[in-house]
Amino acid sequence: MRANTLRRLAGKIAAIVAEMNYAQRRMLELRTTQDRYLLQPDEPPASYAEFLARTAGPLLHEPSARRRARDAAQRASR
């Protein structure tokens, strides 16, 4: 019984660390994006070169709603 409890606790801690790691990477991406430093970031790019400059970095995509629901269900079942 004790080993099972420790295993669940370790899994929850690992999930928390993974979530914090993801949040940290996502915040770094959002803070370093070029759109953040534009005077009017909601405006579309004026040229193709500006478009390419805005999307030059690697983009992290939010997981789909299906994946978020699946992950939430897995966390709830632990």
LOPA-823609 format. One record per atom (N, C-alpha, C, CB): x, y, z; atom name; residue in three letters. Coordinates in nm, 3 decimals, padded with zeros to 5 digits, always signed. Each point is the difference from the previous one (the first is absolute). Last residue first. Glycine has a CB too. Example, Ala and Ser with C-alpha at 12.3 -4.5 7.8 and 13.67 -1.06 7.14 Angstrom:
# LOPA-823609
<<+01.285, -00.225, +00.708>, 'N', 'SER'>
<<+00.082, +00.119, +00.006>, 'CA', 'SER'>
<<-00.077, +00.109, +00.073>, 'C', 'SER'>
<<+00.118, -00.063, -00.215>, 'CB', 'SER'>
<<-00.089, -00.509, +00.208>, 'N', 'ALA'>
<<-00.089, +00.119, +00.000>, 'CA', 'ALA'>
<<+00.090, +00.120, +00.000>, 'C', 'ALA'>
<<-00.189, -00.117, +00.125>, 'CB', 'ALA'>
# end
This chain:
# LOPA-823609
<<-00.569, +00.985, -01.154>, 'N', 'ARG'>
<<+00.117, -00.037, +00.082>, 'CA', 'ARG'>
<<-00.027, +00.015, +00.146>, 'C', 'ARG'>
<<+00.148, +00.067, -00.184>, 'CB', 'ARG'>
<<-00.442, +00.061, -00.187>, 'N', 'SER'>
<<-00.011, -00.142, +00.037>, 'CA', 'SER'>
<<+00.114, -00.045, +00.089>, 'C', 'SER'>
<<-00.118, -00.041, -00.214>, 'CB', 'SER'>
<<+00.092, +00.483, +00.026>, 'N', 'ALA'>
<<-00.107, -00.018, +00.098>, 'CA', 'ALA'>
<<-00.008, -00.143, +00.049>, 'C', 'ALA'>
<<-00.125, +00.185, -00.108>, 'CB', 'ALA'>
<<+00.429, -00.065, -00.237>, 'N', 'ARG'>
<<+00.043, +00.056, +00.127>, 'CA', 'ARG'>
<<-00.105, -00.022, +00.108>, 'C', 'ARG'>
<<+00.135, +00.171, -00.123>, 'CB', 'ARG'>
<<-00.240, -00.306, -00.313>, 'N', 'GLN'>
<<+00.105, -00.085, +00.055>, 'CA', 'GLN'>
<<+00.049, +00.052, +00.134>, 'C', 'GLN'>
<<+00.067, -00.062, -00.232>, 'CB', 'GLN'>
<<-00.378, +00.317, -00.007>, 'N', 'ALA'>
<<-00.064, -00.122, +00.049>, 'CA', 'ALA'>
<<+00.104, -00.094, +00.061>, 'C', 'ALA'>
<<-00.179, +00.022, -00.176>, 'CB', 'ALA'>
<<+00.332, +00.367, -00.033>, 'N', 'ALA'>
<<-00.070, +00.035, +00.124>, 'CA', 'ALA'>
<<-00.067, -00.123, +00.059>, 'C', 'ALA'>
<<-00.038, +00.234, -00.085>, 'CB', 'ALA'>
<<+00.245, -00.279, -00.334>, 'N', 'ASP'>
<<+00.101, +00.018, +00.105>, 'CA', 'ASP'>
<<-00.067, +00.034, +00.134>, 'C', 'ASP'>
<<+00.166, +00.077, -00.173>, 'CB', 'ASP'>
<<-00.444, -00.110, -00.205>, 'N', 'ARG'>
<<+00.056, -00.131, +00.032>, 'CA', 'ARG'>
<<+00.101, +00.010, +00.114>, 'C', 'ARG'>
<<-00.035, -00.072, -00.238>, 'CB', 'ARG'>
<<-00.143, +00.471, +00.068>, 'N', 'ALA'>
<<-00.103, -00.074, +00.074>, 'CA', 'ALA'>
<<+00.052, -00.137, +00.041>, 'C', 'ALA'>
<<-00.180, +00.122, -00.127>, 'CB', 'ALA'>
<<+00.458, +00.143, -00.145>, 'N', 'ARG'>
<<-00.011, +00.059, +00.133>, 'CA', 'ARG'>
<<-00.103, -00.074, +00.084>, 'C', 'ARG'>
<<+00.065, +00.222, -00.094>, 'CB', 'ARG'>
<<-00.023, -00.350, -00.355>, 'N', 'ARG'>
<<+00.117, -00.043, +00.077>, 'CA', 'ARG'>
<<-00.005, +00.058, +00.142>, 'C', 'ARG'>
<<+00.135, -00.016, -00.212>, 'CB', 'ARG'>
<<-00.472, +00.148, -00.088>, 'N', 'ARG'>
<<-00.011, -00.144, +00.025>, 'CA', 'ARG'>
<<+00.115, -00.049, +00.088>, 'C', 'ARG'>
<<-00.118, -00.029, -00.221>, 'CB', 'ARG'>
<<+00.122, +00.471, +00.062>, 'N', 'ALA'>
<<-00.098, -00.016, +00.108>, 'CA', 'ALA'>
<<-00.015, -00.148, +00.036>, 'C', 'ALA'>
<<-00.122, +00.208, -00.076>, 'CB', 'ALA'>
<<+00.591, -00.067, -00.131>, 'N', 'SER'>
<<-00.140, +00.006, -00.041>, 'CA', 'SER'>
<<-00.091, -00.020, +00.120>, 'C', 'SER'>
<<+00.061, -00.086, -00.229>, 'CB', 'SER'>
<<+00.425, +00.306, +00.298>, 'N', 'PRO'>
<<-00.059, -00.130, -00.033>, 'CA', 'PRO'>
<<-00.147, +00.017, -00.037>, 'C', 'PRO'>
<<+00.162, -00.115, +00.156>, 'CB', 'PRO'>
<<+00.192, +00.504, -00.254>, 'N', 'GLU'>
<<-00.080, -00.048, +00.112>, 'CA', 'GLU'>
<<-00.056, -00.137, -00.040>, 'C', 'GLU'>
<<-00.060, +00.238, +00.075>, 'CB', 'GLU'>
<<+00.517, -00.070, -00.290>, 'N', 'HIS'>
<<-00.144, +00.005, -00.015>, 'CA', 'HIS'>
<<-00.067, -00.052, +00.125>, 'C', 'HIS'>
<<+00.022, -00.028, -00.247>, 'CB', 'HIS'>
<<+00.464, +00.274, +00.096>, 'N', 'LEU'>
<<-00.058, -00.105, +00.082>, 'CA', 'LEU'>
<<-00.151, +00.014, -00.011>, 'C', 'LEU'>
<<+00.199, -00.006, +00.161>, 'CB', 'LEU'>
<<+00.217, +00.170, -00.501>, 'N', 'LEU'>
<<-00.128, +00.025, +00.065>, 'CA', 'LEU'>
<<-00.043, -00.121, +00.080>, 'C', 'LEU'>
<<-00.063, +00.158, -00.184>, 'CB', 'LEU'>
<<+00.551, +00.081, -00.008>, 'N', 'PRO'>
<<-00.079, -00.122, +00.016>, 'CA', 'PRO'>
<<-00.128, +00.030, +00.078>, 'C', 'PRO'>
<<+00.210, -00.141, -00.006>, 'CB', 'PRO'>
<<-00.004, +00.544, -00.280>, 'N', 'GLY'>
<<+00.039, -00.088, +00.109>, 'CA', 'GLY'>
<<-00.084, -00.126, +00.005>, 'C', 'GLY'>
<<+00.074, +00.198, +00.125>, 'CB', 'GLY'>
<<-00.149, +00.160, -00.447>, 'N', 'ALA'>
<<+00.129, -00.063, -00.022>, 'CA', 'ALA'>
<<+00.036, -00.102, +00.108>, 'C', 'ALA'>
<<+00.072, +00.208, -00.115>, 'CB', 'ALA'>
<<-00.464, +00.109, +00.003>, 'N', 'THR'>
<<-00.017, -00.144, +00.019>, 'CA', 'THR'>
<<+00.131, -00.076, -00.014>, 'C', 'THR'>
<<-00.233, +00.022, -00.085>, 'CB', 'THR'>
<<+00.205, +00.459, +00.037>, 'N', 'ARG'>
<<-00.085, -00.029, +00.117>, 'CA', 'ARG'>
<<-00.009, -00.150, +00.028>, 'C', 'ARG'>
<<-00.131, +00.206, -00.050>, 'CB', 'ARG'>
<<+00.363, -00.047, -00.334>, 'N', 'ALA'>
<<+00.073, +00.035, +00.121>, 'CA', 'ALA'>
<<-00.081, -00.033, +00.125>, 'C', 'ALA'>
<<+00.117, +00.182, -00.125>, 'CB', 'ALA'>
<<-00.315, -00.239, -00.302>, 'N', 'LEU'>
<<+00.103, -00.101, +00.025>, 'CA', 'LEU'>
<<+00.077, +00.029, +00.127>, 'C', 'LEU'>
<<+00.018, -00.038, -00.245>, 'CB', 'LEU'>
<<-00.333, +00.358, +00.108>, 'N', 'PHE'>
<<-00.068, -00.125, +00.036>, 'CA', 'PHE'>
<<+00.101, -00.109, +00.033>, 'C', 'PHE'>
<<-00.193, +00.063, -00.148>, 'CB', 'PHE'>
<<+00.354, +00.339, -00.023>, 'N', 'GLU'>
<<-00.041, +00.016, +00.139>, 'CA', 'GLU'>
<<-00.073, -00.125, +00.050>, 'C', 'GLU'>
<<-00.017, +00.249, -00.034>, 'CB', 'GLU'>
<<+00.136, -00.237, -00.417>, 'N', 'ALA'>
<<+00.122, -00.009, +00.082>, 'CA', 'ALA'>
<<-00.034, +00.015, +00.149>, 'C', 'ALA'>
<<+00.135, +00.094, -00.192>, 'CB', 'ALA'>
<<-00.473, -00.029, -00.130>, 'N', 'TYR'>
<<+00.030, -00.143, +00.016>, 'CA', 'TYR'>
<<+00.124, -00.018, +00.087>, 'C', 'TYR'>
<<-00.103, -00.048, -00.224>, 'CB', 'TYR'>
<<-00.180, +00.487, +00.314>, 'N', 'SER'>
<<+00.068, -00.060, -00.114>, 'CA', 'SER'>
<<+00.023, -00.148, +00.027>, 'C', 'SER'>
<<+00.110, +00.220, -00.057>, 'CB', 'SER'>
<<-00.349, +00.053, +00.364>, 'N', 'ALA'>
<<-00.009, +00.089, -00.115>, 'CA', 'ALA'>
<<+00.065, -00.060, -00.124>, 'C', 'ALA'>
<<+00.001, +00.193, +00.156>, 'CB', 'ALA'>
<<-00.253, -00.454, +00.273>, 'N', 'PRO'>
<<+00.131, +00.046, -00.050>, 'CA', 'PRO'>
<<-00.017, +00.084, -00.126>, 'C', 'PRO'>
<<+00.109, -00.204, +00.097>, 'CB', 'PRO'>
<<-00.518, +00.207, +00.246>, 'N', 'PRO'>
<<+00.070, -00.100, -00.082>, 'CA', 'PRO'>
<<+00.134, +00.054, -00.048>, 'C', 'PRO'>
<<-00.222, -00.097, -00.072>, 'CB', 'PRO'>
<<-00.002, +00.251, +00.543>, 'N', 'GLU'>
<<-00.003, +00.032, -00.143>, 'CA', 'GLU'>
<<+00.071, -00.110, -00.079>, 'C', 'GLU'>
<<-00.005, +00.248, +00.052>, 'CB', 'GLU'>
<<-00.013, -00.229, +00.427>, 'N', 'ASP'>
<<-00.119, -00.061, -00.059>, 'CA', 'ASP'>
<<-00.012, +00.028, -00.149>, 'C', 'ASP'>
<<-00.111, +00.021, +00.220>, 'CB', 'ASP'>
<<+00.463, +00.162, +00.069>, 'N', 'PRO'>
<<+00.018, -00.143, -00.027>, 'CA', 'PRO'>
<<-00.122, -00.067, -00.064>, 'C', 'PRO'>
<<+00.155, -00.003, +00.191>, 'CB', 'PRO'>
<<+00.072, +00.492, -00.147>, 'N', 'GLN'>
<<-00.137, -00.044, -00.019>, 'CA', 'GLN'>
<<+00.002, -00.149, -00.035>, 'C', 'GLN'>
<<-00.074, +00.231, -00.078>, 'CB', 'GLN'>
<<+00.478, -00.036, +00.199>, 'N', 'LEU'>
<<-00.085, +00.106, +00.051>, 'CA', 'LEU'>
<<-00.147, -00.038, -00.011>, 'C', 'LEU'>
<<+00.172, +00.168, -00.065>, 'CB', 'LEU'>
<<+00.212, -00.544, +00.136>, 'N', 'LEU'>
<<-00.052, +00.087, -00.104>, 'CA', 'LEU'>
<<-00.088, +00.107, +00.062>, 'C', 'LEU'>
<<+00.008, -00.188, -00.167>, 'CB', 'LEU'>
<<+00.210, -00.191, +00.392>, 'N', 'TYR'>
<<+00.072, +00.126, -00.001>, 'CA', 'TYR'>
<<-00.044, +00.092, -00.114>, 'C', 'TYR'>
<<+00.192, -00.119, +00.103>, 'CB', 'TYR'>
<<-00.367, -00.328, -00.028>, 'N', 'ARG'>
<<-00.013, +00.067, +00.129>, 'CA', 'ARG'>
<<+00.062, +00.139, -00.003>, 'C', 'ARG'>
<<+00.004, -00.223, +00.114>, 'CB', 'ARG'>
<<+00.027, -00.088, -00.478>, 'N', 'ASP'>
<<-00.128, +00.070, +00.004>, 'CA', 'ASP'>
<<-00.017, +00.079, +00.129>, 'C', 'ASP'>
<<-00.098, -00.178, -00.144>, 'CB', 'ASP'>
<<+00.468, -00.120, +00.065>, 'N', 'GLN'>
<<+00.017, +00.135, -00.053>, 'CA', 'GLN'>
<<-00.130, +00.079, +00.003>, 'C', 'GLN'>
<<+00.183, -00.085, -00.145>, 'CB', 'GLN'>
<<-00.044, -00.306, +00.503>, 'N', 'THR'>
<<-00.056, +00.014, -00.133>, 'CA', 'THR'>
<<+00.009, +00.145, -00.048>, 'C', 'THR'>
<<-00.155, -00.193, +00.046>, 'CB', 'THR'>
<<+00.284, +00.003, +00.395>, 'N', 'THR'>
<<+00.102, +00.031, -00.101>, 'CA', 'THR'>
<<-00.055, +00.013, -00.141>, 'C', 'THR'>
<<+00.161, -00.119, +00.143>, 'CB', 'THR'>
<<-00.433, +00.010, +00.246>, 'N', 'ARG'>
<<+00.075, +00.122, +00.033>, 'CA', 'ARG'>
<<+00.100, +00.039, -00.106>, 'C', 'ARG'>
<<-00.028, -00.056, +00.237>, 'CB', 'ARG'>
<<-00.230, -00.345, -00.274>, 'N', 'LEU'>
<<-00.087, +00.116, -00.010>, 'CA', 'LEU'>
<<+00.075, +00.130, +00.029>, 'C', 'LEU'>
<<-00.192, -00.144, +00.067>, 'CB', 'LEU'>
<<+00.422, -00.269, -00.019>, 'N', 'GLU'>
<<-00.037, +00.023, -00.140>, 'CA', 'GLU'>
<<-00.084, +00.126, -00.013>, 'C', 'GLU'>
<<+00.009, -00.246, -00.043>, 'CB', 'GLU'>
<<+00.100, +00.108, +00.473>, 'N', 'LEU'>
<<+00.121, +00.046, -00.069>, 'CA', 'LEU'>
<<-00.032, +00.030, -00.146>, 'C', 'LEU'>
<<+00.144, -00.136, +00.156>, 'CB', 'LEU'>
<<-00.483, -00.057, +00.101>, 'N', 'MET'>
<<+00.020, +00.140, +00.036>, 'CA', 'MET'>
<<+00.125, +00.057, -00.068>, 'C', 'MET'>
<<-00.114, -00.041, +00.221>, 'CB', 'MET'>
<<+00.028, -00.418, -00.276>, 'N', 'ARG'>
<<-00.103, +00.078, -00.068>, 'CA', 'ARG'>
<<+00.016, +00.150, +00.029>, 'C', 'ARG'>
<<-00.156, -00.197, +00.012>, 'CB', 'ARG'>
<<+00.434, -00.116, +00.214>, 'N', 'ARG'>
<<+00.035, +00.008, -00.143>, 'CA', 'ARG'>
<<-00.098, +00.088, -00.075>, 'C', 'ARG'>
<<+00.100, -00.229, +00.013>, 'CB', 'ARG'>
<<-00.196, +00.150, +00.438>, 'N', 'GLN'>
<<+00.121, +00.080, -00.012>, 'CA', 'GLN'>
<<+00.041, +00.014, -00.147>, 'C', 'GLN'>
<<+00.073, -00.078, +00.228>, 'CB', 'GLN'>
<<-00.433, -00.205, -00.121>, 'N', 'ALA'>
<<-00.037, +00.140, +00.019>, 'CA', 'ALA'>
<<+00.120, +00.092, -00.017>, 'C', 'ALA'>
<<-00.183, -00.071, +00.155>, 'CB', 'ALA'>
<<+00.257, -00.395, -00.169>, 'N', 'TYR'>
<<-00.075, +00.044, -00.117>, 'CA', 'TYR'>
<<-00.035, +00.148, +00.012>, 'C', 'TYR'>
<<-00.093, -00.233, -00.029>, 'CB', 'TYR'>
<<+00.294, +00.036, +00.400>, 'N', 'ASN'>
<<+00.096, +00.006, -00.110>, 'CA', 'ASN'>
<<-00.069, +00.051, -00.127>, 'C', 'ASN'>
<<+00.132, -00.190, +00.102>, 'CB', 'ASN'>
<<-00.400, +00.102, +00.272>, 'N', 'MET'>
<<+00.079, +00.122, +00.021>, 'CA', 'MET'>
<<+00.102, +00.018, -00.112>, 'C', 'MET'>
<<-00.032, -00.021, +00.248>, 'CB', 'MET'>
<<-00.219, -00.374, -00.249>, 'N', 'GLU'>
<<-00.088, +00.115, -00.027>, 'CA', 'GLU'>
<<+00.076, +00.131, +00.017>, 'C', 'GLU'>
<<-00.199, -00.134, +00.075>, 'CB', 'GLU'>
<<+00.421, -00.264, +00.040>, 'N', 'ALA'>
<<-00.020, +00.006, -00.145>, 'CA', 'ALA'>
<<-00.087, +00.120, -00.038>, 'C', 'ALA'>
<<+00.023, -00.250, -00.014>, 'CB', 'ALA'>
<<+00.036, +00.161, +00.472>, 'N', 'VAL'>
<<+00.125, +00.048, -00.059>, 'CA', 'VAL'>
<<-00.013, +00.012, -00.152>, 'C', 'VAL'>
<<+00.130, -00.106, +00.188>, 'CB', 'VAL'>
<<-00.491, -00.083, +00.041>, 'N', 'ILE'>
<<+00.013, +00.141, +00.036>, 'CA', 'ILE'>
<<+00.125, +00.060, -00.063>, 'C', 'ILE'>
<<-00.121, -00.042, +00.216>, 'CB', 'ILE'>
<<+00.053, -00.419, -00.260>, 'N', 'ALA'>
<<-00.097, +00.073, -00.081>, 'CA', 'ALA'>
<<+00.008, +00.150, +00.027>, 'C', 'ALA'>
<<-00.150, -00.201, +00.000>, 'CB', 'ALA'>
<<+00.413, -00.087, +00.264>, 'N', 'ALA'>
<<+00.051, +00.003, -00.138>, 'CA', 'ALA'>
<<-00.094, +00.078, -00.091>, 'C', 'ALA'>
<<+00.113, -00.221, +00.037>, 'CB', 'ALA'>
<<-00.254, +00.145, +00.403>, 'N', 'ILE'>
<<+00.111, +00.095, -00.001>, 'CA', 'ILE'>
<<+00.058, +00.012, -00.141>, 'C', 'ILE'>
<<+00.051, -00.055, +00.240>, 'CB', 'ILE'>
<<-00.382, -00.266, -00.175>, 'N', 'LYS'>
<<-00.057, +00.134, +00.010>, 'CA', 'LYS'>
<<+00.109, +00.106, -00.002>, 'C', 'LYS'>
<<-00.192, -00.093, +00.129>, 'CB', 'LYS'>
<<+00.326, -00.356, -00.121>, 'N', 'GLY'>
<<-00.065, +00.031, -00.128>, 'CA', 'GLY'>
<<-00.059, +00.140, +00.000>, 'C', 'GLY'>
<<-00.049, -00.241, -00.030>, 'CB', 'GLY'>
<<+00.231, +00.072, +00.430>, 'N', 'ALA'>
<<+00.108, +00.028, -00.097>, 'CA', 'ALA'>
<<-00.059, +00.035, -00.136>, 'C', 'ALA'>
<<+00.154, -00.156, +00.123>, 'CB', 'ALA'>
<<-00.455, +00.017, +00.206>, 'N', 'LEU'>
<<+00.056, +00.129, +00.036>, 'CA', 'LEU'>
<<+00.111, +00.041, -00.097>, 'C', 'LEU'>
<<-00.057, -00.044, +00.241>, 'CB', 'LEU'>
<<-00.125, -00.385, -00.283>, 'N', 'ARG'>
<<-00.098, +00.101, -00.042>, 'CA', 'ARG'>
<<+00.051, +00.141, +00.029>, 'C', 'ARG'>
<<-00.186, -00.163, +00.042>, 'CB', 'ARG'>
<<+00.448, -00.195, +00.108>, 'N', 'ARG'>
<<+00.000, +00.002, -00.146>, 'CA', 'ARG'>
<<-00.097, +00.106, -00.052>, 'C', 'ARG'>
<<+00.059, -00.246, -00.004>, 'CB', 'ARG'>
<<-00.048, +00.158, +00.466>, 'N', 'LEU'>
<<+00.121, +00.071, -00.042>, 'CA', 'LEU'>
<<+00.007, +00.012, -00.152>, 'C', 'LEU'>
<<+00.118, -00.082, +00.205>, 'CB', 'LEU'>
<<-00.465, -00.174, -00.025>, 'N', 'THR'>
<<-00.019, +00.141, +00.036>, 'CA', 'THR'>
<<+00.119, +00.082, -00.044>, 'C', 'THR'>
<<-00.141, -00.067, +00.195>, 'CB', 'THR'>
<<+00.170, -00.397, -00.244>, 'N', 'ASN'>
<<-00.099, +00.052, -00.093>, 'CA', 'ASN'>
<<-00.023, +00.150, +00.025>, 'C', 'ASN'>
<<-00.108, -00.228, -00.012>, 'CB', 'ASN'>
<<+00.382, -00.008, +00.309>, 'N', 'ALA'>
<<+00.068, +00.018, -00.128>, 'CA', 'ALA'>
<<-00.095, +00.059, -00.103>, 'C', 'ALA'>
<<+00.151, -00.193, +00.053>, 'CB', 'ALA'>
<<-00.327, +00.075, +00.370>, 'N', 'ARG'>
<<+00.086, +00.117, +00.010>, 'CA', 'ARG'>
<<+00.072, +00.028, -00.133>, 'C', 'ARG'>
<<+00.029, -00.048, +00.245>, 'CB', 'ARG'>
<<-00.298, -00.339, -00.201>, 'N', 'MET'>
<<-00.082, +00.119, +00.000>, 'CA', 'MET'>
<<+00.087, +00.126, +00.000>, 'C', 'MET'>
<<-00.180, -00.126, +00.120>, 'CB', 'MET'>
# end
